């Protein structure tokens, strides 16, 4: 069995090679046309609305937003392992759990055990979602240092999600923010359904601005704008951020896109052009929403990093380690990753290793009568020497165009 670590290293090499080849293509075009200057064109592109940020903070929401919609209850130990593994990738924010009623979100019933059980890494924040003052107190008792509130820009969604109108929810959050200030707890705010609602369809931008501004005034240091059902487009994102820029400082705004219609990366690119420097994402594209049927997972963290790398934006996250985590949690959930990058690089790595092994086998068969010095090195033997038995866990392969897991 080929090790996960070897697969990850091979995939990383393919990632680097792919980006280099992309740049090489650009350069060859440039050489054929003296009037074409890639650097200037790139600057024109990124400066259309404003320069791209040099650094983008990734808020990893997989352990909470990613797992909350799983039908099978994920063991507490696996949740703790997931957070611990993500903490070792360079991520500075890993959303840990949610202090909500287990009746409504049974997946989060072990919130205290999870928060107390993780190995806190210096420099990493572990915010917890809290819907009310009771949830805040429970999170505080469990050792939370940062919490997150979640309001909605849609009345129908607010009632379905937290059984309260928008105004009722804002009144609750005012109390929570006041209590958080008294206890020195940081507060982040989420606004759901900013680009569409599963019950009301279109959501007025003015409503998004209103709710966001209220949370910011209450003391939320950052407002994450959530496209809960993944219906947003770059055009809609542009209009929303134009309006938001008049109400809240752009450095206090984050974006949170689901990829239901495949628009998440395009929407993030639009957001970068507005100077947004915080992006929510989920390892392996995990996610969904219990109260938004049809909503797929969040945009995959791997996919976001792949795009950022080519734009020259630093996220300070190790792609190699992140892909290891993606493969690991996908195995635990008995599924393939939703990340396009993880799937593509895993398939390429598997095919590369398979082709190398097939070539070696054929060559060895035809050279049985040669001296030992003439026999080519068996690549599979080298892999086995490099990989420990502990590492030989799983690999993604492609068979008849279907993604499958081999353990």
C-alpha positions, 0 to 999 in steps of 0.5 A: 500500500502506498503511504499517505505521506508519499502521496502528499509529497508527490501531489505537492510536487505536481502542485509546484510543477503545475504553477511553474508550467502556468507561469512558463506559458505566460512567459512564452507568450510574453517572449513572442509579443514585446508589447505584452508585459505580464507583470503590468497586465497582472497589476492592471487586473488586481488594481481594477478595484484595489491591490490584492492583500499580501496576506490572507487569514484563513478561518478554518470552519471544518470542525464546526460548520463542516461536521455539524451537518453529518448524519452520523455522529462523529466520535469526540476523539476524532473531532479532537484529532481533527482540530489538533491536526489542523492546528499543526498546518499553520492555520491561525484560526480553527473554529472548534465547536458550537454551544447550541442545543443538542436537540437541534444540532446533536453533532455538537452535543460533545462541545465541552469535551471537544473544547477541553480535550484539544491541545491548544497551540500558541498563536491559534484561536479556537472560537466557538459558536454561541446562539444566546447567553446560555450558550455563552456561559457554557462556552466560558465554563469550558474555557473558550477565549473567543466566541462567534455569534450568528445572525441572519439577513433573512427573517424566515431563515432566522426563525428556522435557524434560531427560532427568533426574528432578526430583531429578537436575535440582535437583542440577544446578541447585544447581551452576549457581547456585553457579557463577553466584554466583561469577561475579556472574550473576543466576539466574531459575528456571522451574517447568514444568507447575505446573497440569497435565502432558501425560503425567501430567495432574494435578500435585500442588501440593505438588510445585510448592511443593517444586521452587519452594522449592528453586530459591529456596533455591539463589539464584534471585531469582524463580520463574516458575510455568509453565502449560506446556500452558495447561490452568489455570483461575482456580480452579486458579491461586487454589489454587496461589498460596494454597499458594505464598504460604506458601512463597515471598515473593509479590514473588519469584513470576512467572506464565507462562501459555500460552493453549491453552484461552483462560484465560491472561488470566483466570489473570493477573487472578487472579494480580494479585489475589494481588499478583503483579507479574511476568508472562511473555508473548510478542509476537504470542502466539508459543510452544509447547513441543517436549515438550508437544504441543498446547501453544499459544503464550504469552499475547500481550504485546499482550493483557496490555498491553490488559488492564493499561491498563484496570486502571490498571496501568503496564507502561512498554511502548509498545503502538504500538511493540509492535504494530509488532514483532508485525506484523513478526515475523508477516510474517517467520514468514508467519502472522497474529498469535496476539494477539487485540488485534493482530488486532482492532485491525488489522482495525478499522484496515484497515476504518476506512481502507478505509471512509474511502477508499471514501467519498472515492472515491464523493464525488469521483465525484459532485462532478466538476463542482464547483470545486476548493475544494468537492472533499473531501480525499482521505484516501488522498492524505494517508496516502501523503504521511505514509508513506515508501516504506520504511514501506509494507510490509504490513497485515492485512486481513479477507476472508471472516472469514479473517485474511490477510497482504498484503505 
